Structures are given as C-alpha cells and as structure tokens.
Amino acid sequence: MKCSYDGIHGTLAHIVWAEQLWLHRWVGKPNPAVPQGRDLRSLVEVRGRWEAVERERAAFIAPFPEGRLEETRLIKPSSGGEYIHTYRQMFRHLINHSSYHRGQVVTMLRQLGHTPPSTDLILYYRKEL
C-alpha cells in the first residue's frame, strides 16, 4: 500500500511535527530539531508530543484576541522562499492540513481491516455537549 509518510505511524508523526512547526513559528521558536517527526519511534512518543503541542498551543491561543487574526508573520519554509501570512490563514491551513492527513490515516486503517474512530469534527462537538 503506497501512502504518505510511510504508513500510519509516519503520517501521525508528520501531523504532529507540522502542528509543532507552526506553533514554533507563531511563538518565535526555532523549527523542531528533527524534521517530519522522524524522532518519534512509537505511538506513545507521538501521543506525548501531541499532548505537549496541544498544551502549548492552548496557552498561546487562550489570550489571542480576534483582532489579531489579520496580523502577519514572515514564514520561511525549509523548502525555500519567504511568505507573509496572516494568523487567520495559518490557522486555517493547520486545520486543513491535519484534516487531510487524518483522512489518510482513516483510509489506511480501513485498508488494514480496522474500524477507525470517527474524525468528524461535528461529532466531536456533539460529544462535548
């Protein structure tokens, strides 16, 4: 089976690496030391990194005023170039990127004969009520 980032584990590691990369850009930290989450050798490590990123992102977002959404940051991807994006654009990209790859993970799990958990955002919101 051909897929993104060498399978389920690699795709999950890529997702959390990208979320950490964007967070680091927002808070002015250097890029994560190991690209694509290649330092994450187990699901336990992926989960631990994800939880740490979520805590740090929540602390960054909690006091974030809506008026700051149009504020811009200069982004220098490792692939080259320089781009100016608003926080609104970056937040939307992050959500879209993660959704895309979560869908790939769901497909891989189904191809392996597993029933994946739902990744539908509206169902998540309904459970939170």
Backbone as XML, in Angstrom:
<?xml version="1.0"?>
<chain id="A" units="angstrom">
  <residue number="1" name="MET">
    <atom name="N" x="0.858" y="-1.173" z="0.000"/>
    <atom name="CA" x="0.000" y="0.000" z="0.000"/>
    <atom name="C" x="0.905" y="1.237" z="0.000"/>
  </residue>
  <residue number="2" name="LYS">
    <atom name="N" x="0.762" y="2.058" z="-1.005"/>
    <atom name="CA" x="1.510" y="3.311" z="-1.063"/>
    <atom name="C" x="0.703" y="4.383" z="-0.346"/>
  </residue>
  <residue number="3" name="CYS">
    <atom name="N" x="1.417" y="5.180" z="0.424"/>
    <atom name="CA" x="0.720" y="6.216" z="1.185"/>
    <atom name="C" x="1.718" y="7.293" z="1.617"/>
  </residue>
  <residue number="4" name="SER">
    <atom name="N" x="1.168" y="8.323" z="2.184"/>
    <atom name="CA" x="2.003" y="9.420" z="2.676"/>
    <atom name="C" x="2.865" y="8.975" z="3.845"/>
  </residue>
  <residue number="5" name="TYR">
    <atom name="N" x="4.079" y="9.395" z="3.867"/>
    <atom name="CA" x="4.963" y="9.296" z="5.028"/>
    <atom name="C" x="5.107" y="7.876" z="5.573"/>
  </residue>
  <residue number="6" name="ASP">
    <atom name="N" x="5.184" y="6.909" z="4.679"/>
    <atom name="CA" x="5.482" y="5.519" z="5.047"/>
    <atom name="C" x="4.493" y="4.895" z="6.012"/>
  </residue>
  <residue number="7" name="GLY">
    <atom name="N" x="3.246" y="5.178" z="5.877"/>
    <atom name="CA" x="2.245" y="4.472" z="6.654"/>
    <atom name="C" x="1.608" y="5.283" z="7.765"/>
  </residue>
  <residue number="8" name="ILE">
    <atom name="N" x="0.893" y="4.582" z="8.613"/>
    <atom name="CA" x="0.113" y="5.219" z="9.672"/>
    <atom name="C" x="1.011" y="5.959" z="10.657"/>
  </residue>
  <residue number="9" name="HIS">
    <atom name="N" x="2.022" y="5.270" z="11.164"/>
    <atom name="CA" x="2.887" y="5.913" z="12.155"/>
    <atom name="C" x="3.570" y="7.153" z="11.559"/>
  </residue>
  <residue number="10" name="GLY">
    <atom name="N" x="4.130" y="7.029" z="10.383"/>
    <atom name="CA" x="4.818" y="8.158" z="9.754"/>
    <atom name="C" x="3.887" y="9.325" z="9.487"/>
  </residue>
  <residue number="11" name="THR">
    <atom name="N" x="2.643" y="9.031" z="9.114"/>
    <atom name="CA" x="1.681" y="10.099" z="8.850"/>
    <atom name="C" x="1.297" y="10.803" z="10.145"/>
  </residue>
  <residue number="12" name="LEU">
    <atom name="N" x="1.069" y="10.028" z="11.215"/>
    <atom name="CA" x="0.767" y="10.655" z="12.508"/>
    <atom name="C" x="1.941" y="11.504" z="12.992"/>
  </residue>
  <residue number="13" name="ALA">
    <atom name="N" x="3.162" y="10.987" z="12.827"/>
    <atom name="CA" x="4.350" y="11.748" z="13.228"/>
    <atom name="C" x="4.462" y="13.035" z="12.414"/>
  </residue>
  <residue number="14" name="HIS">
    <atom name="N" x="4.141" y="12.954" z="11.122"/>
    <atom name="CA" x="4.170" y="14.139" z="10.260"/>
    <atom name="C" x="3.147" y="15.175" z="10.726"/>
  </residue>
  <residue number="15" name="ILE">
    <atom name="N" x="1.945" y="14.728" z="11.056"/>
    <atom name="CA" x="0.902" y="15.665" z="11.500"/>
    <atom name="C" x="1.365" y="16.416" z="12.742"/>
  </residue>
  <residue number="16" name="VAL">
    <atom name="N" x="1.836" y="15.695" z="13.736"/>
    <atom name="CA" x="2.221" y="16.364" z="14.988"/>
    <atom name="C" x="3.450" y="17.233" z="14.769"/>
  </residue>
  <residue number="17" name="TRP">
    <atom name="N" x="4.367" y="16.800" z="13.910"/>
    <atom name="CA" x="5.532" y="17.628" z="13.596"/>
    <atom name="C" x="5.072" y="18.943" z="12.960"/>
  </residue>
  <residue number="18" name="ALA">
    <atom name="N" x="4.135" y="18.874" z="12.009"/>
    <atom name="CA" x="3.658" y="20.090" z="11.339"/>
    <atom name="C" x="2.944" y="21.013" z="12.320"/>
  </residue>
  <residue number="19" name="GLU">
    <atom name="N" x="2.166" y="20.435" z="13.227"/>
    <atom name="CA" x="1.487" y="21.269" z="14.220"/>
    <atom name="C" x="2.509" y="21.946" z="15.136"/>
  </residue>
  <residue number="20" name="GLN">
    <atom name="N" x="3.546" y="21.221" z="15.493"/>
    <atom name="CA" x="4.599" y="21.812" z="16.325"/>
    <atom name="C" x="5.369" y="22.874" z="15.537"/>
  </residue>
  <residue number="21" name="LEU">
    <atom name="N" x="5.647" y="22.618" z="14.273"/>
    <atom name="CA" x="6.353" y="23.576" z="13.427"/>
    <atom name="C" x="5.594" y="24.897" z="13.356"/>
  </residue>
  <residue number="22" name="TRP">
    <atom name="N" x="4.292" y="24.853" z="13.087"/>
    <atom name="CA" x="3.514" y="26.086" z="13.007"/>
    <atom name="C" x="3.468" y="26.796" z="14.350"/>
  </residue>
  <residue number="23" name="LEU">
    <atom name="N" x="3.302" y="26.045" z="15.420"/>
    <atom name="CA" x="3.300" y="26.655" z="16.751"/>
    <atom name="C" x="4.625" y="27.356" z="17.018"/>
  </residue>
  <residue number="24" name="HIS">
    <atom name="N" x="5.715" y="26.706" z="16.688"/>
    <atom name="CA" x="7.030" y="27.326" z="16.890"/>
    <atom name="C" x="7.149" y="28.618" z="16.086"/>
  </residue>
  <residue number="25" name="ARG">
    <atom name="N" x="6.628" y="28.625" z="14.882"/>
    <atom name="CA" x="6.664" y="29.845" z="14.077"/>
    <atom name="C" x="5.882" y="30.959" z="14.763"/>
  </residue>
  <residue number="26" name="TRP">
    <atom name="N" x="4.745" y="30.627" z="15.337"/>
    <atom name="CA" x="3.897" y="31.641" z="15.979"/>
    <atom name="C" x="4.525" y="32.215" z="17.229"/>
  </residue>
  <residue number="27" name="VAL">
    <atom name="N" x="5.221" y="31.376" z="17.986"/>
    <atom name="CA" x="5.770" y="31.845" z="19.263"/>
    <atom name="C" x="7.242" y="32.246" z="19.163"/>
  </residue>
  <residue number="28" name="GLY">
    <atom name="N" x="7.812" y="32.151" z="17.955"/>
    <atom name="CA" x="9.187" y="32.598" z="17.742"/>
    <atom name="C" x="10.255" y="31.607" z="18.155"/>
  </residue>
  <residue number="29" name="LYS">
    <atom name="N" x="9.923" y="30.330" z="18.199"/>
    <atom name="CA" x="10.913" y="29.301" z="18.498"/>
    <atom name="C" x="11.527" y="28.781" z="17.199"/>
  </residue>
  <residue number="30" name="PRO">
    <atom name="N" x="12.714" y="28.178" z="17.281"/>
    <atom name="CA" x="13.285" y="27.558" z="16.084"/>
    <atom name="C" x="12.459" y="26.335" z="15.668"/>
  </residue>
  <residue number="31" name="ASN">
    <atom name="N" x="12.618" y="25.938" z="14.429"/>
    <atom name="CA" x="11.916" y="24.750" z="13.939"/>
    <atom name="C" x="12.263" y="23.549" z="14.804"/>
  </residue>
  <residue number="32" name="PRO">
    <atom name="N" x="11.343" y="22.572" z="14.885"/>
    <atom name="CA" x="11.676" y="21.340" z="15.617"/>
    <atom name="C" x="12.987" y="20.753" z="15.091"/>
  </residue>
  <residue number="33" name="ALA">
    <atom name="N" x="13.775" y="20.190" z="15.986"/>
    <atom name="CA" x="15.126" y="19.727" z="15.648"/>
    <atom name="C" x="15.140" y="18.633" z="14.588"/>
  </residue>
  <residue number="34" name="VAL">
    <atom name="N" x="14.158" y="17.730" z="14.621"/>
    <atom name="CA" x="14.128" y="16.611" z="13.667"/>
    <atom name="C" x="12.927" y="16.793" z="12.746"/>
  </residue>
  <residue number="35" name="PRO">
    <atom name="N" x="13.159" y="16.908" z="11.424"/>
    <atom name="CA" x="12.048" y="17.139" z="10.505"/>
    <atom name="C" x="11.107" y="15.939" z="10.410"/>
  </residue>
  <residue number="36" name="GLN">
    <atom name="N" x="9.857" y="16.231" z="10.117"/>
    <atom name="CA" x="8.815" y="15.243" z="9.851"/>
    <atom name="C" x="8.536" y="14.303" z="11.017"/>
  </residue>
  <residue number="37" name="GLY">
    <atom name="N" x="8.983" y="14.634" z="12.208"/>
    <atom name="CA" x="8.724" y="13.788" z="13.364"/>
    <atom name="C" x="9.453" y="12.456" z="13.317"/>
  </residue>
  <residue number="38" name="ARG">
    <atom name="N" x="10.545" y="12.406" z="12.590"/>
    <atom name="CA" x="11.293" y="11.145" z="12.441"/>
    <atom name="C" x="11.917" y="10.664" z="13.748"/>
  </residue>
  <residue number="39" name="ASP">
    <atom name="N" x="11.955" y="11.514" z="14.753"/>
    <atom name="CA" x="12.486" y="11.115" z="16.057"/>
    <atom name="C" x="11.444" y="10.389" z="16.898"/>
  </residue>
  <residue number="40" name="LEU">
    <atom name="N" x="10.208" y="10.345" z="16.440"/>
    <atom name="CA" x="9.126" y="9.704" z="17.189"/>
    <atom name="C" x="9.048" y="8.236" z="16.781"/>
  </residue>
  <residue number="41" name="ARG">
    <atom name="N" x="9.509" y="7.354" z="17.640"/>
    <atom name="CA" x="9.650" y="5.935" z="17.297"/>
    <atom name="C" x="8.452" y="5.072" z="17.672"/>
  </residue>
  <residue number="42" name="SER">
    <atom name="N" x="7.566" y="5.579" z="18.504"/>
    <atom name="CA" x="6.429" y="4.769" z="18.942"/>
    <atom name="C" x="5.183" y="5.639" z="19.018"/>
  </residue>
  <residue number="43" name="LEU">
    <atom name="N" x="4.045" y="4.962" z="19.091"/>
    <atom name="CA" x="2.790" y="5.687" z="19.242"/>
    <atom name="C" x="2.765" y="6.448" z="20.561"/>
  </residue>
  <residue number="44" name="VAL">
    <atom name="N" x="3.382" y="5.901" z="21.588"/>
    <atom name="CA" x="3.463" y="6.580" z="22.885"/>
    <atom name="C" x="4.216" y="7.905" z="22.731"/>
  </residue>
  <residue number="45" name="GLU">
    <atom name="N" x="5.302" y="7.889" z="21.964"/>
    <atom name="CA" x="6.066" y="9.130" z="21.737"/>
    <atom name="C" x="5.262" y="10.127" z="20.913"/>
  </residue>
  <residue number="46" name="VAL">
    <atom name="N" x="4.546" y="9.657" z="19.891"/>
    <atom name="CA" x="3.704" y="10.544" z="19.079"/>
    <atom name="C" x="2.649" y="11.191" z="19.979"/>
  </residue>
  <residue number="47" name="ARG">
    <atom name="N" x="1.981" y="10.375" z="20.785"/>
    <atom name="CA" x="0.934" y="10.894" z="21.671"/>
    <atom name="C" x="1.508" y="11.905" z="22.664"/>
  </residue>
  <residue number="48" name="GLY">
    <atom name="N" x="2.664" y="11.595" z="23.234"/>
    <atom name="CA" x="3.285" y="12.516" z="24.188"/>
    <atom name="C" x="3.617" y="13.854" z="23.561"/>
  </residue>
  <residue number="49" name="ARG">
    <atom name="N" x="4.173" y="13.829" z="22.352"/>
    <atom name="CA" x="4.489" y="15.080" z="21.647"/>
    <atom name="C" x="3.208" y="15.835" z="21.354"/>
  </residue>
  <residue number="50" name="TRP">
    <atom name="N" x="2.186" y="15.114" z="20.890"/>
    <atom name="CA" x="0.926" y="15.756" z="20.531"/>
    <atom name="C" x="0.315" y="16.440" z="21.748"/>
  </residue>
  <residue number="51" name="GLU">
    <atom name="N" x="0.333" y="15.775" z="22.872"/>
    <atom name="CA" x="-0.224" y="16.369" z="24.089"/>
    <atom name="C" x="0.557" y="17.611" z="24.501"/>
  </residue>
  <residue number="52" name="ALA">
    <atom name="N" x="1.870" y="17.570" z="24.366"/>
    <atom name="CA" x="2.693" y="18.739" z="24.714"/>
    <atom name="C" x="2.393" y="19.904" z="23.766"/>
  </residue>
  <residue number="53" name="VAL">
    <atom name="N" x="2.277" y="19.614" z="22.478"/>
    <atom name="CA" x="1.961" y="20.655" z="21.491"/>
    <atom name="C" x="0.583" y="21.240" z="21.774"/>
  </residue>
  <residue number="54" name="GLU">
    <atom name="N" x="-0.375" y="20.387" z="22.073"/>
    <atom name="CA" x="-1.725" y="20.881" z="22.364"/>
    <atom name="C" x="-1.742" y="21.790" z="23.590"/>
  </residue>
  <residue number="55" name="ARG">
    <atom name="N" x="-0.995" y="21.435" z="24.632"/>
    <atom name="CA" x="-0.936" y="22.292" z="25.829"/>
    <atom name="C" x="-0.320" y="23.648" z="25.489"/>
  </residue>
  <residue number="56" name="GLU">
    <atom name="N" x="0.778" y="23.627" z="24.768"/>
    <atom name="CA" x="1.452" y="24.885" z="24.425"/>
    <atom name="C" x="0.589" y="25.732" z="23.485"/>
  </residue>
  <residue number="57" name="ARG">
    <atom name="N" x="-0.071" y="25.080" z="22.536"/>
    <atom name="CA" x="-0.934" y="25.820" z="21.611"/>
    <atom name="C" x="-2.117" y="26.419" z="22.354"/>
  </residue>
  <residue number="58" name="ALA">
    <atom name="N" x="-2.698" y="25.684" z="23.282"/>
    <atom name="CA" x="-3.831" y="26.205" z="24.070"/>
    <atom name="C" x="-3.408" y="27.443" z="24.858"/>
  </residue>
  <residue number="59" name="ALA">
    <atom name="N" x="-2.206" y="27.416" z="25.409"/>
    <atom name="CA" x="-1.703" y="28.578" z="26.157"/>
    <atom name="C" x="-1.490" y="29.772" z="25.224"/>
  </residue>
  <residue number="60" name="PHE">
    <atom name="N" x="-1.090" y="29.510" z="23.991"/>
    <atom name="CA" x="-0.892" y="30.585" z="23.019"/>
    <atom name="C" x="-2.231" y="31.152" z="22.536"/>
  </residue>
  <residue number="61" name="ILE">
    <atom name="N" x="-3.188" y="30.269" z="22.298"/>
    <atom name="CA" x="-4.477" y="30.671" z="21.726"/>
    <atom name="C" x="-5.402" y="31.315" z="22.758"/>
  </residue>
  <residue number="62" name="ALA">
    <atom name="N" x="-5.365" y="30.850" z="24.001"/>
    <atom name="CA" x="-6.324" y="31.306" z="25.020"/>
    <atom name="C" x="-6.447" y="32.832" z="25.097"/>
  </residue>
  <residue number="63" name="PRO">
    <atom name="N" x="-5.345" y="33.571" z="25.158"/>
    <atom name="CA" x="-5.495" y="35.028" z="25.253"/>
    <atom name="C" x="-5.508" y="35.725" z="23.889"/>
  </residue>
  <residue number="64" name="PHE">
    <atom name="N" x="-5.573" y="34.957" z="22.801"/>
    <atom name="CA" x="-5.441" y="35.501" z="21.447"/>
    <atom name="C" x="-6.697" y="36.274" z="21.071"/>
  </residue>
  <residue number="65" name="PRO">
    <atom name="N" x="-6.611" y="37.596" z="20.899"/>
    <atom name="CA" x="-7.804" y="38.380" z="20.552"/>
    <atom name="C" x="-8.160" y="38.220" z="19.071"/>
  </residue>
  <residue number="66" name="GLU">
    <atom name="N" x="-9.445" y="38.255" z="18.783"/>
    <atom name="CA" x="-9.904" y="38.090" z="17.404"/>
    <atom name="C" x="-9.270" y="39.122" z="16.475"/>
  </residue>
  <residue number="67" name="GLY">
    <atom name="N" x="-9.064" y="40.317" z="16.958"/>
    <atom name="CA" x="-8.471" y="41.369" z="16.132"/>
    <atom name="C" x="-7.063" y="41.054" z="15.656"/>
  </residue>
  <residue number="68" name="ARG">
    <atom name="N" x="-6.420" y="40.105" z="16.306"/>
    <atom name="CA" x="-5.052" y="39.746" z="15.930"/>
    <atom name="C" x="-5.006" y="38.751" z="14.754"/>
  </residue>
  <residue number="69" name="LEU">
    <atom name="N" x="-6.167" y="38.247" z="14.343"/>
    <atom name="CA" x="-6.201" y="37.266" z="13.263"/>
    <atom name="C" x="-5.621" y="37.793" z="11.955"/>
  </residue>
  <residue number="70" name="GLU">
    <atom name="N" x="-5.703" y="39.101" z="11.739"/>
    <atom name="CA" x="-5.173" y="39.678" z="10.490"/>
    <atom name="C" x="-3.702" y="40.095" z="10.616"/>
  </residue>
  <residue number="71" name="GLU">
    <atom name="N" x="-3.137" y="39.957" z="11.799"/>
    <atom name="CA" x="-1.709" y="40.231" z="11.986"/>
    <atom name="C" x="-0.913" y="39.220" z="11.163"/>
  </residue>
  <residue number="72" name="THR">
    <atom name="N" x="0.229" y="39.654" z="10.639"/>
    <atom name="CA" x="1.006" y="38.784" z="9.757"/>
    <atom name="C" x="2.319" y="38.339" z="10.399"/>
  </residue>
  <residue number="73" name="ARG">
    <atom name="N" x="2.844" y="37.248" z="9.862"/>
    <atom name="CA" x="4.158" y="36.725" z="10.244"/>
    <atom name="C" x="4.903" y="36.376" z="8.963"/>
  </residue>
  <residue number="74" name="LEU">
    <atom name="N" x="6.196" y="36.585" z="8.983"/>
    <atom name="CA" x="7.053" y="36.167" z="7.887"/>
    <atom name="C" x="7.405" y="34.701" z="8.119"/>
  </residue>
  <residue number="75" name="ILE">
    <atom name="N" x="7.128" y="33.865" z="7.133"/>
    <atom name="CA" x="7.377" y="32.427" z="7.221"/>
    <atom name="C" x="8.429" y="32.054" z="6.187"/>
  </residue>
  <residue number="76" name="LYS">
    <atom name="N" x="9.421" y="31.297" z="6.638"/>
    <atom name="CA" x="10.491" y="30.824" z="5.761"/>
    <atom name="C" x="10.498" y="29.291" z="5.761"/>
  </residue>
  <residue number="77" name="PRO">
    <atom name="N" x="9.746" y="28.678" z="4.836"/>
    <atom name="CA" x="9.708" y="27.218" z="4.789"/>
    <atom name="C" x="11.091" y="26.623" z="4.493"/>
  </residue>
  <residue number="78" name="SER">
    <atom name="N" x="11.295" y="25.406" z="4.954"/>
    <atom name="CA" x="12.573" y="24.734" z="4.700"/>
    <atom name="C" x="12.759" y="24.468" z="3.213"/>
  </residue>
  <residue number="79" name="SER">
    <atom name="N" x="11.672" y="24.476" z="2.453"/>
    <atom name="CA" x="11.748" y="24.269" z="1.008"/>
    <atom name="C" x="12.219" y="25.519" z="0.273"/>
  </residue>
  <residue number="80" name="GLY">
    <atom name="N" x="12.363" y="26.617" z="1.003"/>
    <atom name="CA" x="12.853" y="27.857" z="0.416"/>
    <atom name="C" x="11.777" y="28.912" z="0.287"/>
  </residue>
  <residue number="81" name="GLY">
    <atom name="N" x="12.229" y="30.119" z="0.064"/>
    <atom name="CA" x="11.317" y="31.236" z="-0.113"/>
    <atom name="C" x="10.945" y="31.892" z="1.207"/>
  </residue>
  <residue number="82" name="GLU">
    <atom name="N" x="10.239" y="32.989" z="1.082"/>
    <atom name="CA" x="9.707" y="33.722" z="2.228"/>
    <atom name="C" x="8.283" y="34.121" z="1.900"/>
  </residue>
  <residue number="83" name="TYR">
    <atom name="N" x="7.399" y="33.946" z="2.868"/>
    <atom name="CA" x="5.991" y="34.239" z="2.654"/>
    <atom name="C" x="5.448" y="34.992" z="3.853"/>
  </residue>
  <residue number="84" name="ILE">
    <atom name="N" x="4.504" y="35.875" z="3.588"/>
    <atom name="CA" x="3.828" y="36.584" z="4.662"/>
    <atom name="C" x="2.399" y="36.058" z="4.717"/>
  </residue>
  <residue number="85" name="HIS">
    <atom name="N" x="2.018" y="35.559" z="5.891"/>
    <atom name="CA" x="0.677" y="35.026" z="6.089"/>
    <atom name="C" x="0.050" y="35.669" z="7.316"/>
  </residue>
  <residue number="86" name="THR">
    <atom name="N" x="-1.275" y="35.804" z="7.270"/>
    <atom name="CA" x="-1.992" y="36.234" z="8.464"/>
    <atom name="C" x="-2.168" y="35.020" z="9.373"/>
  </residue>
  <residue number="87" name="TYR">
    <atom name="N" x="-2.414" y="35.294" z="10.653"/>
    <atom name="CA" x="-2.720" y="34.194" z="11.569"/>
    <atom name="C" x="-3.959" y="33.450" z="11.089"/>
  </residue>
  <residue number="88" name="ARG">
    <atom name="N" x="-4.947" y="34.184" z="10.579"/>
    <atom name="CA" x="-6.165" y="33.544" z="10.071"/>
    <atom name="C" x="-5.812" y="32.501" z="9.010"/>
  </residue>
  <residue number="89" name="GLN">
    <atom name="N" x="-4.954" y="32.869" z="8.060"/>
    <atom name="CA" x="-4.548" y="31.935" z="7.014"/>
    <atom name="C" x="-3.797" y="30.729" z="7.597"/>
  </residue>
  <residue number="90" name="MET">
    <atom name="N" x="-2.894" y="31.005" z="8.534"/>
    <atom name="CA" x="-2.106" y="29.916" z="9.110"/>
    <atom name="C" x="-2.980" y="28.970" z="9.921"/>
  </residue>
  <residue number="91" name="PHE">
    <atom name="N" x="-3.926" y="29.513" z="10.690"/>
    <atom name="CA" x="-4.820" y="28.663" z="11.479"/>
    <atom name="C" x="-5.659" y="27.781" z="10.552"/>
  </residue>
  <residue number="92" name="ARG">
    <atom name="N" x="-6.193" y="28.381" z="9.501"/>
    <atom name="CA" x="-6.996" y="27.601" z="8.544"/>
    <atom name="C" x="-6.150" y="26.517" z="7.880"/>
  </residue>
  <residue number="93" name="HIS">
    <atom name="N" x="-4.931" y="26.874" z="7.513"/>
    <atom name="CA" x="-4.052" y="25.886" z="6.887"/>
    <atom name="C" x="-3.790" y="24.719" z="7.828"/>
  </residue>
  <residue number="94" name="LEU">
    <atom name="N" x="-3.490" y="25.024" z="9.074"/>
    <atom name="CA" x="-3.184" y="23.976" z="10.046"/>
    <atom name="C" x="-4.357" y="23.016" z="10.186"/>
  </residue>
  <residue number="95" name="ILE">
    <atom name="N" x="-5.561" y="23.552" z="10.273"/>
    <atom name="CA" x="-6.754" y="22.707" z="10.387"/>
    <atom name="C" x="-6.923" y="21.858" z="9.138"/>
  </residue>
  <residue number="96" name="ASN">
    <atom name="N" x="-6.790" y="22.465" z="7.984"/>
    <atom name="CA" x="-6.946" y="21.748" z="6.722"/>
    <atom name="C" x="-5.880" y="20.657" z="6.582"/>
  </residue>
  <residue number="97" name="HIS">
    <atom name="N" x="-4.643" y="20.978" z="6.882"/>
    <atom name="CA" x="-3.540" y="20.022" z="6.760"/>
    <atom name="C" x="-3.777" y="18.803" z="7.638"/>
  </residue>
  <residue number="98" name="SER">
    <atom name="N" x="-4.121" y="19.033" z="8.888"/>
    <atom name="CA" x="-4.341" y="17.918" z="9.809"/>
    <atom name="C" x="-5.548" y="17.083" z="9.389"/>
  </residue>
  <residue number="99" name="SER">
    <atom name="N" x="-6.614" y="17.736" z="8.943"/>
    <atom name="CA" x="-7.805" y="17.001" z="8.493"/>
    <atom name="C" x="-7.472" y="16.107" z="7.305"/>
  </residue>
  <residue number="100" name="TYR">
    <atom name="N" x="-6.720" y="16.632" z="6.369"/>
    <atom name="CA" x="-6.336" y="15.876" z="5.180"/>
    <atom name="C" x="-5.589" y="14.600" z="5.574"/>
  </residue>
  <residue number="101" name="HIS">
    <atom name="N" x="-4.594" y="14.750" z="6.422"/>
    <atom name="CA" x="-3.799" y="13.580" z="6.793"/>
    <atom name="C" x="-4.544" y="12.636" z="7.736"/>
  </residue>
  <residue number="102" name="ARG">
    <atom name="N" x="-5.421" y="13.151" z="8.590"/>
    <atom name="CA" x="-6.241" y="12.248" z="9.414"/>
    <atom name="C" x="-7.122" y="11.386" z="8.525"/>
  </residue>
  <residue number="103" name="GLY">
    <atom name="N" x="-7.636" y="11.960" z="7.459"/>
    <atom name="CA" x="-8.423" y="11.184" z="6.498"/>
    <atom name="C" x="-7.591" y="10.082" z="5.864"/>
  </residue>
  <residue number="104" name="GLN">
    <atom name="N" x="-6.328" y="10.365" z="5.588"/>
    <atom name="CA" x="-5.454" y="9.326" z="5.041"/>
    <atom name="C" x="-5.258" y="8.195" z="6.052"/>
  </residue>
  <residue number="105" name="VAL">
    <atom name="N" x="-5.077" y="8.551" z="7.320"/>
    <atom name="CA" x="-4.894" y="7.533" z="8.354"/>
    <atom name="C" x="-6.150" y="6.668" z="8.457"/>
  </residue>
  <residue number="106" name="VAL">
    <atom name="N" x="-7.319" y="7.276" z="8.413"/>
    <atom name="CA" x="-8.569" y="6.521" z="8.454"/>
    <atom name="C" x="-8.618" y="5.528" z="7.287"/>
  </residue>
  <residue number="107" name="THR">
    <atom name="N" x="-8.269" y="5.963" z="6.099"/>
    <atom name="CA" x="-8.271" y="5.082" z="4.933"/>
    <atom name="C" x="-7.291" y="3.929" z="5.118"/>
  </residue>
  <residue number="108" name="MET">
    <atom name="N" x="-6.090" y="4.217" z="5.600"/>
    <atom name="CA" x="-5.103" y="3.153" z="5.821"/>
    <atom name="C" x="-5.612" y="2.134" z="6.838"/>
  </residue>
  <residue number="109" name="LEU">
    <atom name="N" x="-6.235" y="2.612" z="7.915"/>
    <atom name="CA" x="-6.769" y="1.696" z="8.916"/>
    <atom name="C" x="-7.843" y="0.798" z="8.309"/>
  </residue>
  <residue number="110" name="ARG">
    <atom name="N" x="-8.724" y="1.374" z="7.499"/>
    <atom name="CA" x="-9.777" y="0.579" z="6.843"/>
    <atom name="C" x="-9.167" y="-0.448" z="5.898"/>
  </residue>
  <residue number="111" name="GLN">
    <atom name="N" x="-8.130" y="-0.052" z="5.158"/>
    <atom name="CA" x="-7.479" y="-0.995" z="4.246"/>
    <atom name="C" x="-6.829" y="-2.153" z="4.994"/>
  </residue>
  <residue number="112" name="LEU">
    <atom name="N" x="-6.482" y="-1.923" z="6.236"/>
    <atom name="CA" x="-5.898" y="-2.977" z="7.066"/>
    <atom name="C" x="-6.958" y="-3.783" z="7.813"/>
  </residue>
  <residue number="113" name="GLY">
    <atom name="N" x="-8.242" y="-3.470" z="7.555"/>
    <atom name="CA" x="-9.328" y="-4.226" z="8.157"/>
    <atom name="C" x="-9.786" y="-3.731" z="9.515"/>
  </residue>
  <residue number="114" name="HIS">
    <atom name="N" x="-9.353" y="-2.545" z="9.923"/>
    <atom name="CA" x="-9.747" y="-1.986" z="11.216"/>
    <atom name="C" x="-10.890" y="-0.991" z="11.051"/>
  </residue>
  <residue number="115" name="THR">
    <atom name="N" x="-11.623" y="-0.792" z="12.118"/>
    <atom name="CA" x="-12.654" y="0.239" z="12.148"/>
    <atom name="C" x="-12.061" y="1.441" z="12.872"/>
  </residue>
  <residue number="116" name="PRO">
    <atom name="N" x="-11.762" y="2.492" z="12.141"/>
    <atom name="CA" x="-11.127" y="3.656" z="12.770"/>
    <atom name="C" x="-12.125" y="4.469" z="13.589"/>
  </residue>
  <residue number="117" name="PRO">
    <atom name="N" x="-11.610" y="5.253" z="14.528"/>
    <atom name="CA" x="-12.504" y="6.168" z="15.244"/>
    <atom name="C" x="-12.965" y="7.260" z="14.291"/>
  </residue>
  <residue number="118" name="SER">
    <atom name="N" x="-14.069" y="7.872" z="14.629"/>
    <atom name="CA" x="-14.574" y="8.965" z="13.809"/>
    <atom name="C" x="-13.641" y="10.164" z="13.930"/>
  </residue>
  <residue number="119" name="THR">
    <atom name="N" x="-13.388" y="10.803" z="12.814"/>
    <atom name="CA" x="-12.603" y="12.049" z="12.822"/>
    <atom name="C" x="-13.487" y="13.231" z="12.423"/>
  </residue>
  <residue number="120" name="ASP">
    <atom name="N" x="-14.796" y="13.024" z="12.449"/>
    <atom name="CA" x="-15.747" y="14.066" z="12.063"/>
    <atom name="C" x="-15.830" y="15.119" z="13.164"/>
  </residue>
  <residue number="121" name="LEU">
    <atom name="N" x="-15.489" y="16.343" z="12.849"/>
    <atom name="CA" x="-15.441" y="17.416" z="13.833"/>
    <atom name="C" x="-16.800" y="17.679" z="14.476"/>
  </residue>
  <residue number="122" name="ILE">
    <atom name="N" x="-17.862" y="17.637" z="13.683"/>
    <atom name="CA" x="-19.173" y="17.933" z="14.253"/>
    <atom name="C" x="-19.567" y="16.873" z="15.281"/>
  </residue>
  <residue number="123" name="LEU">
    <atom name="N" x="-19.176" y="15.627" z="15.066"/>
    <atom name="CA" x="-19.464" y="14.572" z="16.047"/>
    <atom name="C" x="-18.668" y="14.806" z="17.323"/>
  </residue>
  <residue number="124" name="TYR">
    <atom name="N" x="-17.448" y="15.302" z="17.190"/>
    <atom name="CA" x="-16.646" y="15.653" z="18.369"/>
    <atom name="C" x="-17.354" y="16.731" z="19.184"/>
  </residue>
  <residue number="125" name="TYR">
    <atom name="N" x="-17.851" y="17.766" z="18.494"/>
    <atom name="CA" x="-18.554" y="18.842" z="19.196"/>
    <atom name="C" x="-19.786" y="18.319" z="19.901"/>
  </residue>
  <residue number="126" name="ARG">
    <atom name="N" x="-20.508" y="17.402" z="19.249"/>
    <atom name="CA" x="-21.732" y="16.857" z="19.841"/>
    <atom name="C" x="-21.440" y="16.069" z="21.102"/>
  </residue>
  <residue number="127" name="LYS">
    <atom name="N" x="-20.304" y="15.390" z="21.155"/>
    <atom name="CA" x="-19.914" y="14.631" z="22.350"/>
    <atom name="C" x="-19.548" y="15.571" z="23.493"/>
  </residue>
  <residue number="128" name="GLU">
    <atom name="N" x="-19.049" y="16.732" z="23.160"/>
    <atom name="CA" x="-18.610" y="17.704" z="24.169"/>
    <atom name="C" x="-19.785" y="18.357" z="24.892"/>
  </residue>
  <residue number="129" name="LEU">
    <atom name="N" x="-20.971" y="18.301" z="24.307"/>
    <atom name="CA" x="-22.146" y="18.954" z="24.899"/>
    <atom name="C" x="-22.612" y="18.263" z="26.112"/>
  </residue>
</chain>
